[in-house]
Amino acid sequence: MPPPRDRSGDWGQVRLHVVTGKGGTGKSTVAAALALALASSGRNVLLCEVEGRQGIARMFDVDPLPYEERRIAKGAPDAGGRAGQVHALHIDPESALLEYLAMYYKLGRAGKALDRFGVIDFATTIAPGVRDVLLTGKVYEAVQRPRAGRRKEQITYDAVVLDAPPTGRISQFLGVNSELAGLARVGPIKNQADNIMELLRSPRTAVHLVTILEEMPVQETSDGIAELRSAGLPVGGVVVNLVRPRDLGDAALAQVRDEQVDQAAVASDLTRAKVDVDAGLVESLLQEGRDHAVRRLLEDQQRALVAEEGVPTYELPRIAGGIDRGALVELAQLLRKQGLA
């Protein structure tokens, strides 16, 4: 694991943390842990999801989330024991469009009538890019919310964490408002699209990429970084997730990998441990050791490729027993120690 960093973190000016990654890398877990890590010292954090999977509810063991901000956890405490609050929001495009129509066009009841006739569903499934525009628009509203919100019950957040779509389409997802602004020459739609892109391309946003030490996820991470930079979107850090513990040093791993281990010595050690030994057992153990050493070598090669991207990197371990609230707190503390929060 990397050594602890300064507790102030690498991203003090960032308000919107976008978390993406190839499927299977644990990006939703990292997003949840990051929200907990940021919610310290009395800070309020909003954790958003946009893919309709209710992953936040499962990880925090709460009821499925509606289109409504709900407090789901306390944050990781700081050195003084102070913890903030984590709220969560499940953003669905249909509800976001109804809210947009009510907010900007005063179509409260009329919007609900459109929903009953299926117009809302049609607009969010047929019109190209409308879903992503609405999803990013709601996130923008939460980030930009003034201290005195439109409604008294609205909370002003110190940070917003977005569990975003996978790396393969993150640039398209975040850049859809740029395309919309080019189509809508004037009016509130163009103004909002321009404002959203201004936020997404500013230092107040960071797009963090989650990977694991395997060839395809690392390559997709590299491609994602290149696409984000090409689109003018701010690249944050790379979180290397599901890292296995390093039980052997480099010299021992090389010895095992190169088949330089004394089989007789291994058999003797097993016998002293009162294990029934035969040649098949020793060879099986050594083969398992060689496989482990080769895998470690490949992981080190992938770690070097990640380092070549020139962005801050953070590592999180594989948690035995799966992810629950306790595991998320453990991961959050590691992210704080390493400087991501």
Rosetta blueprint (number, residue, H / E / L):
1 M L
2 P L
3 P L
4 P L
5 R L
6 D L
7 R L
8 S L
9 G L
10 D L
11 W L
12 G L
13 Q L
14 V L
15 R L
16 L E
17 H E
18 V E
19 V E
20 T E
21 G E
22 K L
23 G L
24 G L
25 T L
26 G L
27 K H
28 S H
29 T H
30 V H
31 A H
32 A H
33 A H
34 L H
35 A H
36 L H
37 A H
38 L H
39 A L
40 S E
41 S L
42 G L
43 R L
44 N E
45 V E
46 L E
47 L E
48 C E
49 E E
50 V L
51 E L
52 G L
53 R L
54 Q L
55 G H
56 I H
57 A H
58 R H
59 M H
60 F H
61 D L
62 V L
63 D L
64 P L
65 L L
66 P L
67 Y L
68 E L
69 E L
70 R E
71 R E
72 I E
73 A E
74 K E
75 G L
76 A L
77 P L
78 D L
79 A L
80 G L
81 G L
82 R L
83 A E
84 G L
85 Q E
86 V E
87 H E
88 A E
89 L E
90 H E
91 I L
92 D L
93 P H
94 E H
95 S H
96 A H
97 L H
98 L H
99 E H
100 Y H
101 L H
102 A H
103 M H
104 Y H
105 Y H
106 K L
107 L L
108 G H
109 R H
110 A H
111 G H
112 K H
113 A H
114 L H
115 D H
116 R H
117 F L
118 G L
119 V H
120 I H
121 D H
122 F H
123 A H
124 T H
125 T H
126 I H
127 A L
128 P L
129 G L
130 V H
131 R H
132 D H
133 V H
134 L H
135 L H
136 T H
137 G H
138 K H
139 V H
140 Y H
141 E H
142 A H
143 V H
144 Q H
145 R L
146 P L
147 R L
148 A L
149 G L
150 R L
151 R L
152 K L
153 E L
154 Q L
155 I L
156 T L
157 Y L
158 D L
159 A E
160 V E
161 V E
162 L E
163 D E
164 A L
165 P L
166 P L
167 T H
168 G H
169 R H
170 I H
171 S H
172 Q H
173 F H
174 L H
175 G H
176 V H
177 N H
178 S H
179 E H
180 L H
181 A H
182 G H
183 L H
184 A L
185 R L
186 V L
187 G L
188 P H
189 I H
190 K H
191 N H
192 Q H
193 A H
194 D H
195 N H
196 I H
197 M H
198 E H
199 L H
200 L H
201 R L
202 S L
203 P L
204 R L
205 T E
206 A E
207 V E
208 H E
209 L E
210 V E
211 T E
212 I L
213 L L
214 E L
215 E H
216 M H
217 P H
218 V H
219 Q H
220 E H
221 T H
222 S H
223 D H
224 G H
225 I H
226 A H
227 E H
228 L H
229 R H
230 S H
231 A L
232 G L
233 L L
234 P L
235 V E
236 G E
237 G E
238 V E
239 V E
240 V E
241 N E
242 L E
243 V E
244 R L
245 P L
246 R L
247 D L
248 L L
249 G L
250 D H
251 A H
252 A H
253 L H
254 A H
255 Q H
256 V H
257 R H
258 D L
259 E L
260 Q L
261 V L
262 D L
263 Q H
264 A H
265 A H
266 V H
267 A H
268 S H
269 D H
270 L H
271 T H
272 R H
273 A L
274 K L
275 V L
276 D L
277 V L
278 D L
279 A H
280 G H
281 L H
282 V H
283 E H
284 S H
285 L H
286 L H
287 Q H
288 E H
289 G H
290 R H
291 D H
292 H H
293 A H
294 V H
295 R H
296 R H
297 L H
298 L H
299 E H
300 D H
301 Q H
302 Q H
303 R H
304 A H
305 L H
306 V H
307 A H
308 E L
309 E L
310 G L
311 V L
312 P L
313 T E
314 Y E
315 E E
316 L E
317 P E
318 R L
319 I L
320 A L
321 G L
322 G L
323 I L
324 D L
325 R H
326 G H
327 A H
328 L H
329 V H
330 E H
331 L H
332 A H
333 Q H
334 L H
335 L H
336 R H
337 K H
338 Q H
339 G L
340 L L
341 A L
